[in-house]
Amino acid sequence: MRKMLAAVSRVLSGASQKPASRVLVASRNFANDATFEIKKCDLHRLEEGPPVTTVLTREDGLKYYRMMQTVRRMELKADQLYKQKIIRGFCHLCDGQEACCVGLEAGINPTDHLITAYRAHGFTFTRGLSVREILAELTGRKGGCAKGKGGSMHMYAKNFYGGNGIVGAQVPLGAGIALACKYNGKDEVCLTLYGDGAANQGQIFEAYNMAALWKLPCIFICENNRYGMGTSVERAAASTDYYKRGDFIPGLRVDGMDILCVREATKFAAAYCRSGKLDTSSLHACSCVGINYRTREEIQEVRSKSDPIMLLKDRMVNSNLASVEELKEIDVEVRKEIEDAAQFATADPEPPLEELGYHIYSSDPPFEVRGANQWIKFKSVS
């Protein structure tokens, strides 16, 4: 009897020590969903566009919030590791643009395809890879998603084709992926992303032309963060109406800081492609935070008025889809996940030199590959 009373006492004691926020979250009745008005898209060669209202469920809202917060914290950790010279070479971050990668993924199917430029970490995560695999790839470790050989620009997952370092070169590849979708008779689309800095590349217009001629299920997406390598769009482009650039291709201009706008525009464009009509070009007007060629005032304005995570958080709290305490718990869990991944990414060993020639081809028998020194040869193993 005494043991039983002691056990009950321990249970009650443990319950009394539970954080107040958890008790509050458990006892509060949240709404299952809420309807929000979203910004109307500008249209090109379209009679109607995405809806101007949408429903957000509590489940989806919490999922989006966690994903966006994970991408933000992952990029901030990558920034720290880069400044500590643990990440070497290039490191192109996407913090501030989380509504794009999460919103685009929310608007397509896992079987659909996505290819992007070198600001790819967020998409690598939303396409299914773990933070641990991504950070380990950034630090060049064996546990990285490309076994430490790809680095910041070259990451891959199922139905995700990178991370491409040559400005604009991924756009014709995206049209080729869409061609494969059509050729194989699959009801799939390819999201082909590029930045405003690449929007004036000639190969992009060639890809538009082929996609329109062959009616490929390709959605061309310009992630406009208003600067291309530090040069503002006004100084780089005679026309910044990127959603009209395809001319003969229908287009949308979307608020890329609002995840619900991005999600609904992506659903609309994907349905348009699957209908067998024409390919769609949509513009996501994003703003990165913390870039050193912006003025302090511009950075502060973006952070205070347009932060995609804060916009979602405010919507959820004000509509009783979640509490501040609940979202803070997610923040704590995400920070721990990022720290654990960073520990792995700095402790995991680098790939040995003899693996330099591995995975050049997918199925051929092993053969020798000459290295930088012609007397040193490496074996290629699939």
Residue pairs with C-beta under 8 A, 6 or more apart in sequence:
20 325
21 323
21 325
21 326
21 328
21 329
22 329
24 323
24 325
25 323
25 325
25 326
25 329
28 323
30 58
30 320
30 321
30 322
30 323
31 58
31 319
31 320
31 321
32 57
32 58
33 55
33 56
33 57
33 58
33 321
34 55
34 56
34 315
34 319
34 320
34 321
35 53
35 54
35 55
35 56
36 53
36 54
36 55
36 56
36 260
36 315
36 319
37 52
37 53
38 51
38 52
38 53
38 54
38 255
38 258
38 260
38 261
38 264
39 52
39 255
39 258
39 261
40 49
40 52
41 49
41 50
41 252
41 253
41 254
41 261
41 265
41 282
42 243
42 252
42 253
43 49
43 250
43 251
43 252
44 241
44 243
44 244
44 246
44 250
44 251
44 252
44 253
44 281
45 248
45 249
45 250
45 251
46 250
46 251
46 252
49 252
49 265
49 268
50 252
50 261
50 264
50 265
50 267
50 268
51 264
54 260
54 263
54 264
56 260
56 315
56 316
56 319
56 321
57 321
58 316
58 321
58 322
60 106
61 312
61 315
61 316
61 321
61 322
62 316
62 321
62 322
62 326
62 330
64 102
64 103
64 106
64 259
64 312
65 309
65 312
65 313
65 316
65 322
65 327
65 330
66 330
66 333
66 334
67 98
67 102
67 125
67 126
68 98
68 99
68 102
68 259
68 308
68 309
68 312
69 309
69 330
69 331
69 334
70 125
70 131
70 334
70 337
70 338
71 94
71 95
71 98
71 101
71 102
71 121
71 122
71 125
71 126
72 95
72 98
72 309
73 334
73 335
73 338
74 121
74 125
74 131
74 134
74 135
74 338
74 341
75 93
75 94
75 95
75 121
75 122
76 95
77 135
77 338
77 339
77 341
77 342
78 87
78 91
78 93
78 121
78 135
78 138
79 91
79 93
79 95
79 290
81 87
81 135
81 138
81 139
81 342
81 345
81 346
82 91
86 139
86 346
87 138
87 139
87 152
88 140
89 151
89 152
90 118
90 151
90 152
90 153
90 165
91 138
91 152
92 118
92 119
92 120
92 152
92 153
93 119
93 121
93 288
94 100
94 101
94 119
94 120
94 121
94 122
94 288
95 288
95 289
95 290
96 225
96 286
96 287
96 288
96 289
96 290
96 302
96 307
96 308
97 119
97 122
97 223
97 225
97 256
97 286
97 288
97 308
98 122
98 259
98 308
98 309
99 256
99 257
99 258
99 259
99 261
99 262
99 286
99 308
99 311
99 312
100 122
100 223
100 256
100 262
100 284
100 286
101 122
101 123
101 125
101 126
102 122
102 126
102 259
102 262
103 258
103 259
103 260
103 261
103 262
103 263
103 266
104 114
104 123
104 126
104 191
104 221
104 262
104 263
104 266
105 123
105 126
105 127
106 259
106 262
106 263
106 266
107 262
107 263
107 264
107 265
107 266
107 267
107 269
107 270
108 114
108 189
108 191
108 266
108 270
109 188
110 128
110 158
110 159
111 159
111 186
111 188
112 159
112 188
112 189
112 190
112 191
112 270
113 159
113 160
113 161
113 174
113 177
113 178
113 181
113 188
113 189
113 190
113 191
114 123
114 127
114 159
114 160
114 161
114 190
114 191
114 193
115 160
115 161
115 162
115 164
115 170
115 173
115 174
115 177
115 190
115 191
115 192
115 193
116 123
116 162
116 163
116 164
116 170
116 193
116 194
117 163
117 164
117 165
117 167
117 168
117 170
117 193
117 194
117 195
117 198
118 152
118 153
118 163
118 164
118 165
119 195
119 223
120 152
120 153
120 155
120 162
120 163
121 134
121 138
121 152
121 155
123 160
123 193
124 134
124 145
124 155
124 157
124 160
124 163
125 131
125 134
127 157
127 158
127 159
127 160
128 157
128 158
128 160
129 145
129 155
129 157
130 341
131 337
131 338
131 341
132 143
132 340
132 341
132 344
132 345
133 143
133 144
133 145
134 144
134 145
134 155
134 341
135 341
135 342
135 344
135 345
136 142
136 143
136 144
136 145
136 148
136 341
136 344
136 345
136 348
137 144
137 145
137 146
137 148
137 150
137 151
137 152
137 155
138 144
138 151
138 152
138 345
139 148
139 345
139 346
139 348
140 148
140 149
140 151
140 350
140 351
141 148
141 345
141 348
141 349
141 350
141 351
142 148
142 348
142 349
142 350
142 351
143 344
143 345
143 348
144 150
144 345
145 155
145 156
145 157
146 154
146 155
146 156
147 351
147 355
147 358
147 359
148 350
148 351
149 351
149 359
150 156
150 162
150 163
152 163
153 162
153 163
153 164
153 165
154 162
154 163
154 164
154 165
155 162
155 163
156 162
156 163
161 170
161 173
161 174
161 177
162 170
164 170
164 173
167 197
167 198
167 201
168 194
168 198
168 201
168 203
168 204
169 203
170 192
170 193
170 194
171 192
171 194
171 198
171 201
171 203
171 204
171 207
171 220
172 203
172 206
172 207
172 210
173 192
174 190
174 191
174 192
174 193
174 207
174 218
174 220
175 190
175 192
175 207
175 210
175 211
175 216
175 218
177 190
177 192
177 218
178 189
178 190
178 192
178 211
178 216
178 217
178 218
178 279
179 214
179 216
181 188
181 189
181 190
181 216
181 217
182 214
182 215
182 216
182 217
187 274
188 217
189 217
189 218
189 219
189 270
189 273
189 274
190 216
190 217
190 218
190 219
191 219
191 221
191 266
192 207
192 218
192 219
192 220
192 221
193 221
193 222
193 223
194 201
194 204
194 220
194 221
194 222
194 223
195 222
195 223
195 224
195 225
195 228
196 222
196 223
196 224
196 225
196 226
196 227
196 228
196 233
196 236
196 237
196 240
196 242
197 227
197 228
197 229
197 231
197 236
198 204
198 228
199 222
199 224
199 237
199 242
199 245
200 236
200 237
204 220
204 245
205 245
207 218
207 220
208 220
208 245
208 246
208 247
208 248
208 249
208 279
208 281
210 216
211 218
211 220
211 249
211 279
212 246
212 248
212 249
212 278
212 279
215 276
215 277
215 278
215 279
216 279
217 273
217 274
217 279
218 273
218 279
219 266
219 269
219 270
219 273
219 279
219 280
219 281
219 282
220 246
220 249
220 279
220 280
220 281
220 282
221 281
221 282
221 283
221 284
222 242
222 243
222 245
222 281
222 282
222 283
222 284
223 256
223 284
223 286
224 233
224 240
224 242
224 256
224 283
224 284
224 285
224 286
225 286
225 287
225 288
226 232
226 233
226 285
226 286
226 287
227 233
227 288
227 291
227 293
227 294
228 236
230 293
233 240
234 240
239 245
241 253
242 253
242 281
242 283
243 251
243 252
243 253
243 281
243 282
243 283
244 251
245 251
245 281
246 279
246 281
249 278
249 279
249 280
249 281
250 272
250 278
250 280
250 281
251 280
251 281
251 282
251 283
252 265
252 268
252 269
252 280
252 281
252 282
252 283
253 282
253 283
253 285
254 261
254 262
254 265
254 282
254 283
254 284
254 285
255 261
255 262
255 285
256 262
256 283
256 284
256 285
256 286
257 285
257 286
257 287
257 306
257 307
257 308
257 311
258 308
258 311
259 308
259 311
259 312
262 284
265 282
266 282
269 280
269 282
272 278
272 280
273 279
273 280
287 302
287 306
289 299
289 302
289 303
289 307
290 299
291 299
313 327
315 321
316 322
316 327
317 323
317 324
317 327
354 378
354 379
356 369
356 371
356 378
357 368
357 369
357 371
357 378
357 379
357 380
357 381
358 380
358 381
358 382
359 380
359 381
359 382
360 369
360 380
361 380
361 382
362 382
363 382
364 380
364 382
366 379
366 380
366 381
366 382
367 379
367 380
368 377
368 378
368 379
368 380
369 377
369 378
369 379
369 380
370 376
370 377
370 378
371 377
371 378
